[in-house]
Amino acid sequence: MQNGKSDRGPKNPNFFSVMVPVDFSTFSLQALRTARTFMGQKPSHLFVLHVIDSDFVNRCVRNSLGTEDHIKKTLSIAAKARLKDLLQREGIDDAERLVCMGTPFLEINKKAVQYDVNMVVMGSRGNSGEMKNIFFGGTTERVLRFIKRPVLCVPLDEV
C-alpha cells in the first residue's frame, strides 16, 4: 500500500479487487455469493465492508439507550462478530473484513477509493425498509449516484 492506497486495484492489471458492502440482509448475502463466483478468474482480493450507520447511533443516544461511546463500541463488536460468522458460514477465509461508522453510501464510496477496488458488488436492496427510501432512494441508489467505480447490483434470486 502506497500513500494510503492499495497496490491491488484498477492500476494493477494483474489484480482484481472487489468490495462487497453487507448489511446482513438476504440481498447483501446474495451479492457476496455472486462476487465469489466470478472472482476466481484472476488473482483477486475481496473486501467485505459493514458500515454502522451514524444516524442509528444518534437515535440510540437520543432515546437514552446509552452513551455514544458505549453504543459505538457495542455495535462495532457485534458487527465484527457477525461479519466473521457470516464469512465462516460462507466458507470465505481470504476476505479482508472492514467495519466502520458513518453514512453508509458515503463510507462505501470512500472505502472503494481508499482501497482502490476495481468493482463494488452490492445487493439491489438492503435491510432498511424505511419510508424515506421511497422518496430519496436507498443506499444502493445513493452509491450509484456518486461512485466513480463500476458497481454490480445483484437482485435476489427467486428460488
C-alpha positions as CSV (number, residue, x, y, z in Angstrom):
1,M,0.0,0.0,0.0
2,Q,1.4,3.4,-1.0
3,N,0.1,6.8,0.0
4,G,-2.9,5.1,1.7
5,K,-3.9,3.3,-1.5
6,S,-3.8,-0.4,-2.2
7,D,-1.5,-1.8,-4.9
8,R,-4.2,-4.3,-5.7
9,G,-6.7,-2.0,-7.5
10,P,-7.5,-0.8,-11.0
11,K,-4.0,0.4,-11.8
12,N,-2.6,-3.1,-11.4
13,P,-4.0,-5.1,-14.4
14,N,-2.9,-8.4,-12.9
15,F,-5.0,-8.0,-9.8
16,F,-8.8,-7.7,-9.5
17,S,-10.3,-6.4,-6.2
18,V,-13.9,-6.3,-5.3
19,M,-15.7,-4.7,-2.3
20,V,-19.0,-6.1,-1.1
21,P,-20.9,-3.9,1.4
22,V,-23.0,-6.0,3.7
23,D,-25.9,-5.2,6.0
24,F,-26.6,-8.8,6.7
25,S,-29.7,-8.8,4.6
26,T,-30.5,-11.6,2.1
27,F,-29.7,-9.2,-0.7
28,S,-26.2,-8.5,0.6
29,L,-25.6,-12.2,1.1
30,Q,-26.6,-12.8,-2.5
31,A,-24.2,-10.1,-3.6
32,L,-21.4,-11.7,-1.6
33,R,-22.1,-15.1,-3.2
34,T,-22.2,-13.5,-6.6
35,A,-18.8,-11.8,-6.1
36,R,-17.2,-15.0,-5.0
37,T,-18.4,-16.9,-8.2
38,F,-16.7,-14.6,-10.7
39,M,-13.6,-13.6,-8.7
40,G,-11.7,-16.9,-9.4
41,Q,-10.8,-15.8,-13.0
42,K,-7.8,-13.6,-11.9
43,P,-5.7,-13.2,-8.8
44,S,-8.1,-11.2,-6.6
45,H,-8.9,-9.7,-3.3
46,L,-12.2,-9.4,-1.6
47,F,-13.1,-6.6,0.8
48,V,-16.3,-7.1,2.8
49,L,-17.5,-3.9,4.4
50,H,-20.1,-3.3,7.0
51,V,-21.0,0.4,7.8
52,I,-22.6,1.2,11.2
53,D,-25.0,3.9,10.4
54,S,-24.1,7.0,12.5
55,D,-27.8,8.2,12.3
56,F,-28.8,5.0,14.1
57,V,-26.2,5.6,16.8
58,N,-27.5,9.2,17.2
59,R,-31.1,7.9,17.5
60,C,-30.0,5.4,20.2
61,V,-28.3,8.2,22.1
62,R,-31.4,10.5,21.8
63,N,-33.5,7.7,23.2
64,S,-31.2,7.3,26.2
65,L,-30.1,3.8,25.3
66,G,-26.5,4.5,26.4
67,T,-23.6,6.9,25.9
68,E,-22.4,7.5,22.4
69,D,-19.1,5.7,23.1
70,H,-20.8,2.7,24.7
71,I,-23.3,2.3,21.7
72,K,-20.5,2.6,19.2
73,K,-18.3,0.1,20.9
74,T,-21.2,-2.4,21.4
75,L,-22.3,-2.1,17.7
76,S,-18.7,-2.4,16.5
77,I,-18.0,-5.5,18.5
78,A,-21.3,-7.0,17.3
79,A,-20.7,-6.1,13.7
80,K,-17.2,-7.6,13.7
81,A,-18.6,-10.8,15.2
82,R,-21.5,-11.1,12.7
83,L,-19.1,-10.4,9.8
84,K,-16.7,-13.1,11.0
85,D,-19.6,-15.6,11.5
86,L,-21.1,-14.8,8.1
87,L,-17.8,-15.3,6.2
88,Q,-17.1,-18.6,8.1
89,R,-20.6,-19.9,7.2
90,E,-20.0,-19.0,3.6
91,G,-16.5,-20.7,3.6
92,I,-14.7,-17.4,2.9
93,D,-11.5,-17.2,4.8
94,D,-9.5,-14.9,2.5
95,A,-11.6,-11.7,2.6
96,E,-10.5,-8.6,4.3
97,R,-13.1,-7.6,6.8
98,L,-13.8,-3.9,7.2
99,V,-16.2,-2.3,9.8
100,C,-16.5,1.5,10.0
101,M,-19.0,4.1,11.2
102,G,-20.7,6.8,9.2
103,T,-23.3,7.4,6.5
104,P,-23.4,4.1,4.5
105,F,-23.3,5.4,1.0
106,L,-20.6,7.9,1.7
107,E,-18.4,5.3,3.5
108,I,-18.9,2.8,0.7
109,N,-17.6,5.4,-1.8
110,K,-14.7,6.4,0.5
111,K,-13.6,2.8,1.1
112,A,-13.8,2.0,-2.7
113,V,-11.4,4.8,-3.4
114,Q,-9.2,4.2,-0.3
115,Y,-8.7,0.5,-1.2
116,D,-8.7,1.3,-5.0
117,V,-11.1,-1.5,-5.8
118,N,-12.0,-2.5,-9.3
119,M,-15.6,-3.0,-8.6
120,V,-18.3,-2.8,-5.9
121,V,-20.8,-5.6,-5.8
122,M,-23.9,-5.0,-3.8
123,G,-27.5,-6.1,-3.3
124,S,-30.2,-4.2,-5.1
125,R,-31.9,-3.6,-1.8
126,G,-31.0,-3.8,1.9
127,N,-32.4,-4.1,5.3
128,S,-33.7,-0.6,5.8
129,G,-37.2,-0.6,4.5
130,E,-37.6,3.0,5.8
131,M,-40.2,5.3,4.3
132,K,-37.5,7.9,3.4
133,N,-36.0,5.4,0.9
134,I,-39.2,5.6,-1.2
135,F,-38.6,9.3,-1.7
136,F,-34.8,9.7,-1.6
137,G,-33.6,6.2,-2.6
138,G,-31.8,3.6,-0.6
139,T,-28.1,3.1,-0.1
140,T,-27.6,1.3,-3.4
141,E,-29.1,4.1,-5.4
142,R,-27.1,6.7,-3.5
143,V,-23.9,4.8,-4.1
144,L,-24.7,4.7,-7.8
145,R,-25.2,8.4,-7.9
146,F,-21.8,9.3,-6.6
147,I,-19.3,6.5,-7.2
148,K,-16.6,6.6,-9.8
149,R,-16.1,2.8,-9.9
150,P,-18.1,0.1,-11.6
151,V,-21.0,-1.3,-9.5
152,L,-22.7,-4.6,-10.0
153,C,-26.2,-4.5,-8.4
154,V,-27.3,-8.1,-7.6
155,P,-31.1,-8.8,-7.4
156,L,-32.3,-11.5,-5.1
157,D,-32.5,-14.9,-6.8
158,E,-36.1,-16.2,-7.0
159,V,-35.9,-19.7,-5.6
